[in-house]
């Protein structure tokens, strides 16, 4: 069974209909006593395309030139159709269901204008027999009207699709899907053809030719195996259909269905996006067609485009950089760019080294951390095979079905959805990068008979090492993947009042940081699975278990103050400004020792920001009359290479009150506001009383943004307190800042003063 069989079935139907038409036509001529008939028979819709499955309707249009009365036409129509309906036609294997209409060309044109389905069916009109001029006239008028009124018709089509998708669900993720009606199904292919015929936009239909062939074969096998014309692939028929086509089992069959549906839906969503933004420049000015937003990356028409020359330059981090930027801006990544990127990878251009560069790892985290905005970007990369090129382990779970009623998605899509929910939990943990990566790969071990948690722990270890995580982080990720079901299972199956329950959790979770990560992962996994697996009751039990376990643990999640070398301490006693710049792989380390004063952190952060240096991390500590700072920075696009002399002079000027730092920073921040943004969780600012005997610790967890550290430092300075030490870390698009603060006269803050600082910081970050 296949395309050839459907074409043969269509041709046989043509021959049988032609014979019946000839007999009926002779009667019509005799009854009407006219020599020229002026009647034609045409196929429309799927039959018009020659795609006739065993359970398909015969969609036909009987055309006449209005020289016959209804009374004269009725016997003709009956003579044509009754032999098919009652099974007396010569070919008993033909479909018995006929969807027909009898109209003049004028009536047909009017019907198409008022009925979208009629209009779309006529786009595939095909002459069978009779007066060919009538069919040609109708076909010409149908295409002309469709293109002329394409704006209105495509809007109607979009509404129709949305209603059908709401009613039938997503083909890729349903356990018993409708192959024709569900989102990503065969009707969507018809819709894509109609969009292409409108001439409004070019639609690369060749991208889904394999998907269409696969779904059509499966539908045909379903009709044959079930003996019915229905298109819903029920559980009890999946094994038989799989065997009939040659799939190993029902899981492989449903994996093929899911993959085909995703390819179709991806093209559909991309097509609507390009239609929505044709002729529009989105956030760009009318004079600017492209806006550079990163090295080798430009923005236009609500899309990010990777420059062709950049792809050929063999930049391994380019694809992830573009993907992260697109997701963080909430825009699409151009389909053409993904195709070019994939082609480059096939040619060995841009292959990721082992281990990945730090920048690539951070971009992966930023991509995952974009929440729902990352889904379309990830899907675009996945459709071109780019994800599997970067992360070969992904191939084994790609479109892997989960045939149980708890899960709503395939394994890979479930992990993506878990990452989306994990992005909402990033303010609740101190290592959002580990949470996001664990969420994306927590079910990577599925697809084999071995327990997926144990297998996943084995797979995540080399994967995390290859991405570039430290050995300590690899251990944490391994625990998170292996134990991602621990909290939910323990909370719902064990007595929380039994001390042995808490002991069993402590035996597997080594510290507070891992506990908070596992809690956030449990929430994200549960929410992504759905209400059948996660509820308020379950969430409350898990939270109770976490609190009991936390109470039994020792240690802290607060980042410790940095240690200084003897050489740094010695120069700090001099109370003089010194700047050193060290070139590292992919970034720069800048050491600054400067006379300490309130607001120093803000001033230095502002100088680096205006130099277009992106701060990835910073460690600062006061010693004697000076502050010792180590900044790890990367360059913004087109930024000049930093030099110690230039940074020294800029800091010296700013310390002297020159340079109008605040105004210049505000102006630069305004340029970033031209770009779109995605919703992010609100910042979390909290004091940790008692974490240090000499200082008050304040933690700021926020989405990274231009000028963030300058605003934090400025807000603290305005509170008339001093930052004695700071640990600044940017993980993907998330910033984690730990500030050790004292009163100007030294000493920790009171709870009231600490709360004042917290509120001032919250106001500065809104």
MOPE-V80453 format. One record per backbone hydrogen bond with DSSP energy under -0.5 kcal/mol. NH is the residue of the N-H (numbers start at 1). CO is the residue of the C=O. E is the energy in kcal/mol with one decimal. If there is no record, write none. Layout:
nh;co;e
NH;CO;E
NH;CO;E
This chain:
nh;co;e
6;2;-2.2
7;3;-2.3
8;4;-2.7
9;5;-2.7
10;6;-1.9
11;7;-2.6
12;8;-2.7
13;9;-1.8
14;10;-2.1
15;11;-2.3
16;12;-2.5
17;13;-2.8
18;14;-2.5
19;15;-2.0
20;16;-2.3
21;17;-2.9
22;18;-2.2
23;19;-1.9
24;20;-2.6
25;21;-2.9
26;22;-1.9
27;23;-1.5
28;24;-2.2
29;25;-2.6
30;26;-2.3
31;27;-3.1
32;28;-2.7
33;29;-1.5
34;29;-1.1
37;35;-0.6
40;63;-2.6
41;129;-3.0
42;61;-2.2
43;126;-3.0
44;59;-2.3
45;121;-1.9
47;44;-0.9
48;44;-1.3
49;45;-1.2
50;47;-1.4
51;46;-2.6
52;6;-0.8
52;50;-0.7
53;51;-0.7
56;53;-1.9
58;97;-2.6
59;57;-1.0
60;58;-0.9
60;99;-2.3
61;42;-2.8
62;101;-3.1
63;40;-2.4
63;61;-0.7
64;103;-1.4
65;38;-1.6
73;69;-2.0
74;70;-1.9
75;71;-0.7
76;72;-0.7
77;73;-2.7
78;74;-2.5
79;75;-2.6
80;76;-1.7
81;77;-2.4
82;78;-2.7
84;81;-1.1
85;81;-2.3
86;82;-3.0
87;84;-0.5
88;83;-0.9
89;83;-1.7
92;90;-0.9
94;91;-1.3
98;96;-0.6
99;58;-2.1
100;98;-0.7
101;60;-1.0
103;62;-2.3
103;101;-0.5
108;104;-2.6
109;105;-2.2
110;106;-2.1
111;107;-2.6
112;108;-2.2
113;109;-1.7
114;110;-1.3
115;111;-1.6
119;115;-2.1
120;116;-2.5
121;117;-2.3
122;118;-2.0
123;119;-0.7
123;120;-0.8
124;121;-1.3
125;122;-1.6
126;43;-2.6
128;41;-2.4
129;41;-1.6
131;39;-2.1
132;130;-1.0
134;131;-0.8
135;131;-1.0
136;132;-2.5
137;133;-2.3
138;134;-2.1
139;135;-2.6
140;136;-2.4
141;137;-2.4
142;138;-2.6
143;139;-2.0
144;140;-2.2
145;141;-2.8
146;142;-2.1
147;143;-2.3
148;144;-2.6
149;145;-2.2
150;147;-1.2
153;149;-2.4
154;150;-2.9
155;151;-1.4
156;152;-2.2
157;153;-2.5
158;154;-2.3
159;155;-1.9
160;156;-2.6
161;157;-2.6
162;158;-2.3
163;159;-2.2
164;160;-2.2
165;161;-3.1
166;162;-2.2
167;163;-1.7
168;164;-2.8
169;165;-2.6
171;169;-0.6
171;183;-2.2
172;183;-0.5
173;170;-1.3
174;170;-0.8
174;171;-0.6
177;174;-0.5
179;177;-0.7
179;231;-2.5
182;178;-1.6
183;169;-3.2
185;182;-2.1
186;179;-2.1
187;180;-2.2
188;185;-0.8
189;185;-1.0
190;186;-1.6
191;187;-2.0
192;188;-2.4
193;189;-2.3
194;190;-2.1
195;191;-2.3
196;192;-2.4
197;193;-2.4
198;194;-1.1
198;195;-0.5
199;195;-0.5
199;196;-1.2
200;195;-0.6
204;202;-0.5
205;203;-2.3
207;204;-1.9
208;205;-1.6
209;206;-1.1
212;208;-2.7
213;209;-2.2
214;210;-2.5
215;211;-2.5
216;212;-2.4
217;213;-2.3
218;214;-2.2
219;215;-2.5
220;216;-2.3
221;217;-2.5
222;218;-2.3
223;219;-2.3
224;220;-2.1
225;221;-3.1
226;222;-2.5
227;223;-1.5
233;177;-3.1
233;231;-0.5
234;232;-1.2
237;234;-1.4
238;234;-0.9
238;235;-1.1
239;235;-0.6
241;237;-2.5
242;238;-2.4
243;239;-2.3
244;240;-2.2
245;241;-1.6
246;242;-1.6
247;242;-2.5
253;249;-2.0
254;250;-3.0
255;251;-2.1
256;252;-2.0
257;253;-2.1
258;254;-2.6
259;255;-2.5
260;256;-2.4
261;257;-2.6
262;258;-2.3
263;259;-2.0
264;260;-2.1
265;261;-2.9
266;262;-2.5
267;263;-1.9
268;264;-2.3
269;265;-2.9
270;266;-2.4
271;267;-2.2
272;268;-2.3
273;269;-2.2
274;270;-2.4
275;271;-2.2
276;272;-2.7
277;273;-1.3
278;275;-0.8
280;277;-1.8
284;281;-2.5
288;285;-0.8
289;287;-0.6
291;299;-1.7
293;297;-2.0
294;297;-1.1
297;294;-2.1
298;305;-2.7
299;291;-2.0
300;303;-2.6
303;300;-1.2
304;332;-2.5
305;298;-3.5
307;296;-2.5
307;305;-0.6
310;307;-0.6
311;307;-1.6
312;308;-1.7
313;310;-1.0
314;311;-1.1
316;314;-0.8
318;315;-1.8
321;317;-2.4
322;318;-2.6
323;319;-2.5
324;320;-2.8
325;321;-2.2
326;322;-2.7
327;323;-2.5
328;324;-2.6
329;325;-1.9
330;326;-1.1
331;326;-2.4
332;302;-1.5
334;304;-2.6
334;332;-0.6
338;334;-2.0
339;335;-2.3
340;336;-2.3
341;337;-2.7
342;338;-2.6
343;339;-2.3
344;340;-2.4
345;341;-2.1
346;342;-2.1
347;343;-1.5
348;345;-1.4
349;344;-3.5
350;348;-0.5
351;348;-0.5
355;466;-0.6
356;466;-2.8
361;357;-2.0
362;358;-2.6
363;359;-2.3
364;360;-2.2
365;361;-2.1
366;362;-2.4
367;363;-2.5
368;364;-2.5
369;365;-2.6
370;367;-1.3
371;368;-1.1
373;370;-1.3
374;371;-2.1
375;372;-1.1
376;372;-0.5
377;373;-0.6
378;374;-3.0
379;375;-2.6
380;376;-2.3
381;377;-2.0
382;378;-2.6
383;379;-2.7
384;380;-1.0
385;382;-1.6
386;381;-2.2
387;381;-0.7
389;385;-1.1
390;386;-2.3
391;387;-3.6
394;391;-2.4
395;392;-1.4
396;393;-0.8
397;394;-1.3
398;394;-0.7
398;395;-0.6
400;397;-1.9
401;399;-0.5
403;401;-0.5
404;402;-2.2
411;400;-3.1
412;397;-1.1
414;410;-2.7
415;411;-2.0
416;412;-2.0
417;413;-2.8
418;414;-2.3
419;415;-2.0
420;416;-1.9
421;417;-2.1
422;418;-2.4
423;419;-1.8
424;420;-0.5
424;421;-1.0
425;422;-1.8
426;423;-0.6
428;425;-1.9
429;426;-0.9
434;431;-0.5
435;431;-1.8
436;432;-2.6
437;433;-2.1
438;434;-2.4
439;435;-2.4
440;436;-2.1
441;437;-1.5
442;438;-0.8
442;439;-0.6
444;441;-1.8
446;443;-1.9
448;445;-0.6
455;451;-2.4
456;452;-2.4
457;453;-1.9
458;454;-1.6
459;455;-2.1
460;456;-2.7
461;457;-1.0
462;458;-0.8
463;459;-1.4
464;460;-3.1
465;461;-1.9
466;462;-2.3
467;463;-2.2
468;464;-1.1
469;464;-2.2
474;470;-2.4
475;471;-2.0
476;472;-1.8
477;473;-2.8
478;474;-2.3
479;475;-2.0
480;476;-2.5
481;477;-2.4
482;478;-2.3
483;479;-2.6
484;481;-0.9
486;483;-1.7
487;483;-0.5
489;485;-2.4
490;486;-2.8
491;487;-2.6
492;488;-1.5
493;489;-1.3
494;490;-2.0
496;494;-0.7
498;495;-1.5
499;497;-0.6
501;498;-1.9
502;498;-0.9
503;499;-2.1
504;500;-2.0
505;501;-1.3
506;502;-2.6
507;503;-1.6
508;505;-1.6
509;505;-1.9
510;508;-0.6
515;511;-1.9
516;512;-2.6
517;513;-1.9
518;514;-2.6
519;515;-2.3
520;516;-2.1
521;517;-2.4
522;518;-2.3
523;519;-2.0
524;520;-2.4
525;521;-2.8
526;522;-2.4
527;523;-2.8
528;524;-2.2
529;525;-1.6
530;526;-1.9
533;530;-1.8
534;530;-1.4
539;535;-2.8
540;536;-2.4
541;537;-2.0
542;538;-2.5
543;539;-2.4
544;540;-2.3
545;541;-2.3
546;542;-2.4
547;543;-2.3
548;544;-2.3
549;545;-2.3
550;546;-3.0
551;547;-2.2
552;548;-1.0
553;549;-0.6
553;550;-1.2
569;565;-2.3
570;566;-2.1
571;567;-2.1
572;568;-2.2
573;569;-1.1
573;570;-0.5
574;571;-1.5
575;571;-0.6
575;572;-0.7
578;593;-2.5
580;591;-2.3
582;589;-3.2
584;587;-2.7
586;584;-0.9
588;633;-2.8
589;582;-2.9
590;588;-0.5
590;631;-3.3
591;580;-2.4
591;589;-0.5
592;590;-0.5
592;629;-2.8
593;578;-2.4
594;592;-0.5
594;627;-2.0
596;625;-2.8
600;597;-1.8
603;599;-2.4
604;600;-2.7
605;601;-2.4
606;602;-2.3
607;603;-2.3
608;604;-2.4
609;605;-2.2
610;606;-2.4
611;607;-1.4
612;609;-1.7
613;608;-2.2
614;612;-0.5
614;634;-3.6
615;613;-0.7
616;632;-3.2
617;632;-1.5
618;728;-2.6
619;630;-2.1
620;726;-2.7
621;628;-1.9
622;724;-2.9
623;626;-3.3
626;623;-2.1
627;594;-2.7
628;621;-3.0
629;592;-2.9
629;627;-0.6
630;619;-2.3
631;590;-3.0
632;617;-3.0
633;588;-2.7
633;631;-0.6
634;614;-2.1
636;612;-2.4
639;636;-2.0
647;643;-2.2
648;644;-2.5
649;645;-2.4
650;646;-2.4
651;647;-2.5
652;648;-2.5
653;649;-2.4
654;650;-2.2
655;651;-2.9
656;652;-1.3
657;654;-1.6
658;653;-2.4
664;660;-2.0
665;661;-2.2
666;662;-2.3
667;663;-2.1
668;664;-1.9
669;665;-2.6
670;666;-1.8
671;667;-1.0
672;668;-1.1
673;669;-1.2
674;671;-0.9
675;672;-1.6
678;328;-0.6
684;701;-2.8
685;683;-0.5
686;699;-2.1
688;697;-3.3
689;687;-0.6
691;688;-1.3
696;741;-3.0
697;688;-0.9
698;739;-2.6
699;686;-2.9
700;737;-3.0
701;684;-2.9
702;700;-0.5
702;735;-2.5
704;733;-3.2
708;705;-1.9
711;707;-2.1
712;708;-2.3
713;709;-2.6
714;710;-2.4
715;711;-2.5
716;712;-2.2
717;713;-2.2
718;714;-2.1
719;715;-0.7
719;716;-0.9
720;717;-2.0
721;716;-1.0
722;742;-3.1
724;722;-0.8
724;740;-2.4
725;740;-1.4
726;620;-2.1
727;738;-2.5
728;618;-3.1
728;726;-0.5
729;736;-2.1
730;616;-2.9
731;729;-0.6
731;734;-3.3
732;730;-0.6
733;731;-0.6
734;731;-1.9
735;702;-3.6
736;729;-3.3
737;700;-3.0
737;735;-0.5
738;727;-2.6
739;698;-2.9
739;737;-0.5
740;725;-3.1
741;696;-3.0
741;739;-0.7
742;722;-2.6
743;747;-2.5
744;720;-0.7
746;743;-2.5
754;750;-2.8
755;751;-2.1
756;752;-1.7
757;753;-2.1
758;754;-2.3
759;755;-2.5
760;756;-2.2
761;757;-2.5
762;758;-2.3
763;759;-2.2
764;760;-1.8
765;761;-1.4
766;762;-0.6
766;763;-0.6
